[in-house]
Amino acid sequence: MSGLEIAGVVLGALPLIISAFEHYAEGIATAKRFWRYKTEMRSLIEQIKTTKVIFINTMEQLLTGIVRADQMDAFLSRPAGELWRVSEVDEKLKSRLRDAYEIYFDNVRGMEVSLKKIMEKLALDADGKPQFRDPNAFKQEYKRLKFSVSTSEYGDLMSNLKTYNQNLTQLTKQSIDLEPTRTATKGRSCPNFKALQEFAKNLYSTLRSSWSCSCPEHAVNLRLENRVEKFEEVGAVLEQVPFRVIFSYTSDAHPLTWREADIRYLSDKPKSIALSPSSTSSPPAPRTSRRVRFEQIELQMRHSAVTATTSTVAGATLSTSTVTAHSSPTPSQIRDLCKAIARLQQPQRDLCIGYLLDGLQRKHGIYLLDSPLSHQHQWSVYSLKDVLSKSPKVNKRLTQYDKLRVAIDLASSVLQLYKTPWLDKEWTKDDVFFIHRPGAPPTSIYEHPFVCQKFKSSAVDDSNQNLSAQRQSFRVIRNQTLYTLGTMLIELWYGRSIEELQEPSDLDCQGTPGVAWCTAERLVEHELEFEAGTRYSDAVRRCIRCDFDRKDLSLDNESFQHAVYDGVVAPLEKTLQQFNSLD
């Protein structure tokens, strides 16, 4: 088991020991001969309860910012649950504890050993409970089971628990106190946005040449998401970054049809696929001899780790085991994407319907996700403008968590899609969409925003399809794309359009880019920091004023990409992390 799983076992064992001590205390009260142990038993109960509270507080401190605040109670109250086995949590703990990781969980293992010995001295059954229920039978059961009730029997073990707990508390405090300094010293690894931009351009051109139908047009909605991986070259992006899209089109059979898919680079190499370990190994045999509950907890956790295929926490997914296998035969080339999608009536999840060839003869597989045709009428789309204007057709309002998530996706996507056909330089809140899928809970609508491009058949001239009206330029707006992002970040935070945030003083805008600019400047200068905090307001200010302390302000420039990532995306990520850490 991982160190975190062992911590879960410790957390699960402590209440069992407390319950056992309290049960024995009731028995002592019924047997006059054992009354001298009353005080000692109360002392043991107080000590073990104190151990439990300190350990839980320490775990909560350690996991704050790693486990979402709204999931923390459930996480700590179910120490044998699946969430304790998610590898991403353990990886983040390694990052937080650094060199202290091993010694930290050595102390947790020390607690495990001490608690196990205590449970053995209490002579508990396989469920971690006393082997008799009636407190009046205490005297007889004491003779039979020979369990310990004297403080002297537990003194060393209680002392060890106290020492381990103190060590964990100190290591946790030191690691959390040092984390900001370490993060600043280490610096952030900036994703390779140039490679992502090249991939996005390539994806667009590949899709554009893949329609040979007579349909008026097909819409492709590209999901926007924050990508934090660092790739050295385009090839690595191709192999490791899938793009999620939602196709929509009209046909004779259906007025409007939706199909969701991942687009992934196809390689001829063998790949690793996730399998349930239960297919390759059998669960441990049941214990036949008497065991205390402590070992039963371990057994249950190990068995659960064998039978479960995936576990999820804060959006992270863990495959419990993988085996290397050759993929199924390479699908055939798709020459008309419209026909390929339409002829598949009931797609299976993660089914590759074929591949598209790009200009360099690289294969890009289309993996349709399950979306029953019978529910097509339940799809719905809202623009960011609809959401901000609180349109009656939008039945779910943005929460603070939604706002921060969307803000990060938009900021990162500006760097990923700059100067690609997916994101116009003059983009607006009419170009950002949220899509609600059939059967999905209303809360899922804001998981990720989308941008949309409409494709016509390759036989139709669409050379003018991506042209947009040019606005009058003003020197004060040094980068139009970032200025628009900054305006959207303001609108997201307040949940209102920039027009709704205007005040009479903003109308005096002669010689400026307009009323919206004056409104944004006023909010950045006087209000936003008090509303949203320093990190968020600084990120917005840098976008509105393009304030990055450098001459080259083109998002083509890798150095400027890094500056925008560090000055905008990273502070937004930190704001979300802080929000998740709040009680």
C-alpha positions in Angstrom: 0.0 0.0 0.0 1.0 3.6 -0.6 1.8 5.8 2.4 -1.5 7.6 2.0 -3.4 4.3 2.1 -1.6 3.4 5.3 -2.7 6.7 6.7 -6.3 5.7 5.8 -5.9 2.5 7.7 -4.6 4.4 10.8 -7.5 6.7 10.5 -9.9 3.8 10.3 -8.4 1.9 13.3 -8.5 4.8 15.8 -12.3 4.9 16.2 -12.4 1.1 16.8 -9.8 1.4 19.6 -11.7 4.2 21.2 -15.0 2.2 21.1 -13.2 -0.8 22.6 -11.8 1.2 25.5 -15.1 2.7 26.2 -16.8 -0.7 26.2 -14.3 -2.1 28.6 -14.7 1.0 30.8 -18.4 0.1 31.1 -17.5 -3.4 32.1 -15.0 -2.2 34.7 -17.9 -0.2 36.3 -19.8 -3.5 36.8 -17.0 -5.4 38.4 -16.0 -4.1 41.8 -12.7 -5.9 41.8 -11.6 -3.8 38.7 -12.7 -0.4 40.0 -9.1 0.6 40.5 -8.7 0.6 36.7 -11.5 3.2 36.2 -9.1 6.2 36.3 -6.5 4.4 34.2 -9.1 3.5 31.5 -10.4 7.2 31.4 -6.8 8.2 30.9 -6.3 5.8 28.0 -9.5 6.9 26.4 -8.5 10.6 26.6 -5.0 9.8 25.2 -6.4 7.8 22.2 -9.1 10.4 21.5 -6.4 13.1 21.5 -4.3 11.1 19.2 -7.2 10.7 16.8 -8.1 14.5 16.7 -4.4 15.5 16.2 -4.0 13.0 13.4 -7.2 14.1 11.6 -6.2 17.7 11.9 -2.7 17.0 10.6 -4.1 15.0 7.6 -6.5 17.8 6.8 -3.7 20.4 6.9 -1.6 18.1 4.7 -4.3 17.6 2.1 -5.6 21.1 2.0 -5.2 22.4 -1.6 -4.8 18.8 -2.8 -8.3 17.5 -2.0 -11.1 19.9 -2.8 -12.6 21.6 0.3 -16.1 20.3 -0.5 -14.7 16.8 -0.6 -12.5 16.9 2.4 -15.2 15.8 5.0 -16.1 12.8 2.8 -12.5 12.0 2.3 -11.6 11.9 6.0 -14.8 10.2 7.0 -14.2 7.2 4.7 -10.6 6.2 5.2 -11.0 2.9 3.4 -12.6 4.5 0.4 -11.4 4.6 -3.2 -10.3 8.2 -2.9 -7.4 7.2 -0.7 -6.0 5.0 -3.5 -5.8 7.7 -6.3 -2.3 8.0 -7.4 -2.5 11.7 -8.3 -3.1 12.6 -4.6 0.0 10.7 -3.6 2.0 12.4 -6.3 0.9 15.8 -5.1 1.9 14.8 -1.6 5.4 13.9 -2.8 5.6 17.3 -4.4 4.5 19.0 -1.2 6.7 17.0 1.2 9.7 16.6 -1.1 12.6 15.0 0.8 10.4 14.6 3.9 8.0 12.2 2.1 9.7 9.0 3.1 10.3 9.9 6.7 6.8 11.3 6.9 5.1 8.0 6.0 7.7 6.1 8.1 6.1 7.8 11.0 2.6 6.9 9.7 3.8 3.3 9.5 5.1 3.6 13.1 1.5 4.5 14.1 0.2 1.6 12.2 2.4 -0.8 14.1 1.6 0.7 17.5 -2.1 0.6 16.8 -2.0 -3.0 15.7 -0.3 -4.0 19.0 -2.9 -2.1 21.0 -5.7 -3.9 19.1 -4.0 -7.2 19.9 -3.8 -6.4 23.6 -7.5 -5.5 23.5 -8.3 -9.0 22.0 -10.8 -7.7 19.5 -12.6 -9.9 17.0 -12.2 -9.9 13.2 -14.4 -6.8 12.9 -12.4 -4.9 15.4 -15.0 -5.2 18.1 -14.9 -6.6 21.7 -15.8 -10.3 21.7 -18.6 -9.8 24.2 -21.5 -7.3 24.3 -22.8 -7.5 27.8 -20.7 -5.2 30.1 -21.9 -7.4 33.1 -19.9 -10.3 31.6 -16.7 -8.3 31.9 -15.2 -10.3 34.8 -15.7 -13.7 33.1 -14.6 -12.5 29.7 -11.5 -10.9 31.2 -10.4 -14.3 32.5 -11.2 -16.0 29.1 -9.7 -13.5 26.8 -6.9 -12.0 29.0 -7.1 -8.6 27.5 -5.2 -5.7 29.0 -6.9 -2.8 31.0 -3.9 -1.4 32.8 -2.2 1.9 31.7 1.2 0.3 32.2 0.4 -2.3 29.5 -0.2 0.6 27.0 2.2 3.2 28.3 5.0 2.7 25.7 2.6 2.3 22.8 0.8 5.5 23.8 4.1 7.3 24.1 5.1 6.1 20.6 1.8 7.3 19.1 2.3 10.7 20.7 5.8 11.0 19.3 4.8 10.0 15.8 1.9 12.4 15.9 4.1 15.3 17.0 6.6 14.4 14.2 3.8 14.4 11.6 2.4 17.7 12.9 5.8 19.4 12.7 6.7 18.0 9.3 3.3 19.1 7.9 3.7 22.6 9.2 7.2 23.0 7.9 6.3 21.6 4.4 3.3 23.9 4.1 5.3 27.0 5.3 8.1 26.3 2.9 5.8 25.6 -0.1 5.4 29.2 -1.4 9.2 29.7 -1.3 9.9 26.4 -2.9 7.4 27.1 -5.7 8.8 30.5 -6.4 12.4 29.2 -6.4 11.6 26.2 -8.6 9.7 28.3 -11.2 6.9 26.9 -13.3 7.4 24.7 -16.3 5.6 26.5 -19.1 3.8 24.3 -21.7 5.0 24.3 -25.3 2.3 26.6 -26.6 4.0 26.9 -30.0 3.7 23.1 -30.5 0.0 23.3 -29.3 -0.7 26.1 -31.8 0.8 24.1 -34.6 -1.3 21.0 -33.7 -4.4 23.2 -33.5 -3.8 24.6 -37.0 -3.1 21.2 -38.3 -6.3 19.8 -36.8 -8.3 22.6 -38.4 -6.9 22.1 -41.9 -7.3 18.3 -41.6 -11.0 18.6 -40.6 -11.6 21.3 -43.3 -10.5 18.9 -46.1 -12.5 15.9 -44.7 -16.1 16.9 -45.9 -17.2 15.6 -49.3 -20.9 15.8 -48.7 -23.6 18.1 -50.0 -24.6 19.3 -46.5 -24.8 23.1 -46.2 -22.2 23.0 -43.4 -20.9 21.1 -40.4 -20.1 22.7 -37.0 -17.1 21.4 -35.0 -17.0 22.6 -31.4 -13.5 22.4 -29.9 -13.3 22.0 -26.1 -11.1 24.5 -24.4 -9.0 23.2 -21.5 -6.0 24.1 -19.5 -3.0 22.0 -20.7 -0.1 21.9 -18.2 2.0 19.3 -19.8 5.4 20.4 -21.2 6.3 19.0 -24.6 9.6 19.7 -26.4 8.2 19.3 -30.0 5.1 18.9 -32.0 5.5 15.1 -32.3 5.1 14.8 -28.5 1.9 16.9 -28.6 0.6 14.6 -31.4 1.2 11.5 -29.4 0.0 12.6 -26.0 -2.7 15.3 -26.4 -6.2 14.3 -27.5 -8.5 17.0 -28.6 -12.2 16.7 -27.6 -14.7 17.9 -30.2 -18.5 17.9 -30.6 -19.8 17.6 -34.2 -23.2 19.0 -35.1 -24.9 18.7 -38.4 -28.4 18.5 -40.0 -29.6 15.6 -42.1 -32.9 14.3 -43.6 -33.5 12.0 -40.7 -32.7 14.5 -37.9 -33.0 18.3 -37.9 -29.8 18.6 -35.8 -27.5 15.7 -34.7 -24.7 15.9 -32.2 -21.8 13.5 -31.9 -18.9 13.9 -29.3 -15.5 12.5 -30.1 -11.8 12.5 -29.2 -9.3 13.1 -31.9 -6.1 11.2 -31.2 -2.9 10.6 -33.1 -2.7 6.9 -34.2 0.6 5.2 -33.7 1.5 1.7 -34.9 3.3 1.0 -31.7 1.9 -1.4 -29.1 0.0 0.5 -26.4 -0.8 0.0 -22.8 -4.5 -0.6 -21.9 -6.1 -0.6 -18.5 -7.4 -3.9 -17.2 -9.0 -4.9 -14.0 -6.5 -6.8 -11.9 -9.3 -9.3 -11.1 -8.9 -10.7 -14.6 -5.3 -11.7 -13.9 -5.3 -12.5 -10.2 -7.8 -13.8 -7.6 -8.7 -12.0 -4.4 -7.0 -13.0 -1.2 -8.5 -15.9 0.7 -10.6 -15.1 3.7 -8.9 -15.1 7.1 -9.8 -18.2 9.1 -8.0 -17.5 12.3 -9.0 -14.7 14.7 -7.7 -11.3 13.6 -8.2 -7.9 14.9 -10.0 -5.3 12.8 -6.7 -3.5 11.9 -5.7 -6.3 9.6 -9.3 -6.6 8.4 -9.1 -3.0 7.2 -5.9 -3.8 5.3 -7.5 -6.8 3.7 -10.5 -4.8 2.6 -8.4 -2.0 1.1 -6.1 -4.5 -0.8 -9.1 -6.4 -2.1 -10.8 -3.1 -3.2 -7.6 -2.1 -5.0 -7.7 -5.4 -6.9 -11.3 -5.3 -8.1 -11.7 -1.6 -8.9 -10.5 -0.4 -12.3 -10.5 3.3 -11.7 -10.8 5.8 -8.9 -11.4 9.6 -9.2 -10.6 12.6 -7.1 -10.8 16.4 -8.1 -11.0 15.3 -11.7 -8.0 12.8 -11.7 -8.4 9.2 -12.9 -6.3 6.3 -11.9 -6.1 3.0 -13.8 -5.2 0.3 -11.2 -3.2 -1.8 -13.6 -2.1 -1.9 -17.2 -0.8 -4.6 -19.5 0.9 -4.1 -22.9 -1.1 -5.3 -25.8 -1.3 -4.7 -29.5 -4.2 -2.5 -30.5 -6.9 -3.8 -32.8 -6.2 -3.6 -36.5 -5.7 0.0 -37.8 -9.0 1.5 -38.8 -9.5 2.5 -42.4 -9.1 6.0 -43.7 -12.1 8.4 -43.6 -12.6 10.2 -46.9 -15.9 11.7 -46.0 -16.3 12.5 -42.3 -20.0 13.3 -42.7 -20.8 9.8 -44.0 -18.5 8.1 -41.5 -20.4 9.7 -38.6 -23.9 9.4 -40.0 -23.7 5.7 -40.8 -22.8 4.7 -37.2 -26.2 4.4 -35.6 -25.4 3.3 -32.1 -21.7 4.1 -31.3 -19.9 2.3 -28.6 -17.9 4.4 -26.2 -14.3 5.0 -27.2 -14.8 3.3 -30.6 -12.5 4.5 -33.4 -14.6 4.8 -36.6 -11.5 5.5 -38.7 -8.7 8.0 -39.2 -8.1 11.3 -41.1 -4.8 11.9 -42.9 -3.2 15.3 -42.5 -1.0 17.1 -44.9 2.1 15.1 -43.7 0.2 11.8 -44.0 -0.1 11.4 -40.3 -3.2 9.5 -39.0 -5.7 11.0 -36.6 -8.2 8.6 -35.2 -11.8 9.7 -34.6 -13.1 8.1 -31.3 -16.8 8.6 -31.0 -18.2 8.8 -27.5 -21.5 7.2 -26.6 -24.4 9.6 -27.3 -27.7 7.9 -28.2 -29.5 9.3 -31.2 -32.8 9.1 -29.3 -31.7 11.9 -27.0 -30.6 14.4 -29.7 -33.3 16.9 -28.7 -31.8 17.2 -25.2 -28.6 18.8 -26.3 -28.5 22.6 -25.6 -25.9 25.3 -26.3 -25.5 28.7 -24.6 -23.0 31.4 -25.5 -21.0 33.2 -22.8 -23.1 36.2 -23.7 -26.3 34.2 -22.9 -24.9 33.2 -19.5 -23.8 36.7 -18.5 -27.1 38.3 -19.6 -28.9 35.6 -17.5 -31.0 34.6 -20.5 -34.1 32.7 -19.4 -33.0 29.7 -21.5 -29.9 29.2 -19.3 -31.2 27.2 -16.3 -27.9 27.0 -14.4 -26.0 30.0 -13.0 -22.2 30.2 -12.7 -20.9 29.4 -9.3 -17.6 30.9 -8.0 -15.9 27.6 -8.7 -17.3 27.6 -12.3 -16.0 31.1 -12.9 -12.5 30.3 -11.9 -12.4 27.0 -13.9 -13.7 28.8 -17.0 -11.3 31.7 -16.5 -8.3 29.3 -16.5 -9.5 27.4 -19.6 -10.0 30.6 -21.5 -6.6 32.1 -20.5 -4.7 28.9 -21.3 -6.6 28.5 -24.6 -5.7 32.0 -25.8 -2.0 30.8 -25.7 -2.9 27.5 -27.3 -5.0 28.8 -30.1 -3.5 32.2 -30.9 -3.3 32.9 -34.6 -5.2 29.6 -35.4 -8.5 29.5 -37.2 -10.2 28.4 -33.9 -9.7 31.7 -32.2 -10.2 35.0 -34.1 -8.1 38.0 -33.0 -11.3 39.9 -32.6 -13.0 37.2 -30.5 -15.9 38.1 -28.3 -18.2 36.5 -25.7 -20.4 35.4 -28.6 -17.6 33.0 -29.7 -17.5 31.1 -26.4 -20.0 28.4 -25.8 -21.2 25.9 -23.2 -22.8 22.7 -24.2 -25.1 20.6 -22.1 -25.2 16.9 -22.9 -28.3 14.6 -22.7 -28.6 13.0 -19.2 -25.7 15.1 -17.7 -26.4 16.9 -14.5 -27.0 20.7 -14.8 -23.7 21.3 -12.9 -21.7 19.8 -15.7 -22.5 22.5 -18.3 -19.6 24.7 -17.2 -16.9 22.0 -17.0 -15.3 23.3 -20.1 -16.1 26.1 -22.6 -16.0 25.5 -26.4 -15.3 27.5 -29.5 -17.0 26.6 -32.8 -15.9 26.5 -36.4 -18.3 25.8 -39.3 -17.0 23.7 -42.2 -18.5 23.4 -45.7 -17.8 20.7 -48.2 -14.4 20.9 -49.8 -16.3 21.5 -53.1 -17.7 24.7 -51.7 -15.6 27.9 -51.6 -15.3 28.9 -48.0 -12.3 31.2 -48.4 -14.1 34.0 -46.7 -15.5 32.0 -43.8 -13.0 33.1 -41.2 -12.8 36.8 -42.1 -14.1 39.2 -39.5 -14.7 42.9 -39.3 -11.7 44.8 -38.3 -12.1 47.2 -35.3 -10.5 50.6 -35.1 -7.2 50.2 -33.3 -6.0 52.2 -30.3 -2.5 52.4 -29.0 -3.7 52.0 -25.4 -4.9 48.5 -26.4 -1.5 46.9 -27.0 -2.8 43.4 -27.6 -6.4 43.0 -28.7 -6.6 39.3 -27.9 -5.4 39.7 -24.3 -7.5 42.8 -23.9 -10.6 40.7 -24.8 -9.5 38.0 -22.4 -9.1 40.6 -19.6 -12.6 41.9 -20.3 -14.1 38.4 -20.1 -12.3 37.7 -16.9 -13.9 40.8 -15.4 -17.3 39.7 -16.7 -16.9 36.2 -15.4 -16.0 37.4 -11.9 -19.0 39.7 -11.6 -21.3 37.4 -13.6 -22.4 40.3 -15.7 -21.5 41.8 -19.1 -19.1 44.8 -19.2 -22.0 46.9 -20.4 -24.0 46.1 -17.3 -21.0 47.1 -15.1 -20.9 50.7 -16.6 -21.3 53.7 -14.4 -22.0 57.3 -15.5 -18.4 58.3 -15.2 -17.4 55.7 -17.8 -19.4 57.5 -20.4 -16.8 60.3 -20.5 -14.7 58.3 -22.9 -13.6 60.7 -25.6 -10.2 59.8 -27.0 -10.3 56.3 -25.5 -11.3 52.9 -27.1 -14.8 53.3 -25.7 -17.0 53.0 -22.7 -16.1 49.3 -22.2 -12.4 50.2 -21.9 -13.2 52.9 -19.4 -15.3 50.5 -17.3 -12.5 47.9 -17.3 -9.9 50.4 -16.4 -12.0 51.7 -13.5 -12.7 48.2 -12.1 -9.0 47.2 -12.4 -7.8 50.4 -10.8 -10.3 50.7 -7.9 -12.5 47.7 -7.3 -11.5 44.3 -8.6 -8.7 43.6 -6.1 -11.1 44.0 -3.2 -13.6 41.8 -4.9 -11.4 39.0 -6.4 -8.1 39.3 -4.6 -4.6 40.3 -5.7 -3.8 37.3 -7.9 -7.0 37.5 -10.0 -6.9 41.3 -10.3 -3.3 41.3 -11.3 -4.0 38.7 -14.0 -6.8 40.9 -15.3 -4.7 44.1 -15.2 -1.9 42.5 -17.2 -4.4 41.5 -19.9 -6.2 44.9 -20.1 -3.0 46.9 -20.1 -0.7 44.3 -21.6 1.6 45.0 -18.7 4.4 42.5 -18.9 7.4 44.7 -18.9 8.7 43.8 -22.3 8.8 45.3 -25.8 7.7 42.3 -27.9 4.0 41.8 -27.1 3.2 39.3 -29.8 1.9 35.9 -28.6 4.0 34.4 -31.4 7.0 35.1 -29.3 7.8 32.2 -26.9 9.3 34.5 -24.3 6.1 36.5 -24.3 4.1 33.3 -24.1 6.0 32.3 -21.0 5.4 35.8 -19.5 1.6 35.6 -20.1 1.5 32.1 -18.7 3.4 33.1 -15.5 1.5 36.4 -15.2 -2.0 35.3 -16.1 -2.6 31.6 -16.2 -0.5 30.7 -13.2 -2.1 33.3 -10.9 -5.6 32.1 -11.9 -4.6 28.5 -11.1 -3.4 29.6 -7.7 -6.6 31.5 -7.1 -8.6 28.3 -7.9 -6.3 26.3 -5.6 -6.8 28.8 -2.8 -10.6 28.7 -3.3 -10.6 24.9 -3.1 -8.7 25.1 0.1 -11.2 27.4 1.9 -13.4 25.7 4.5 
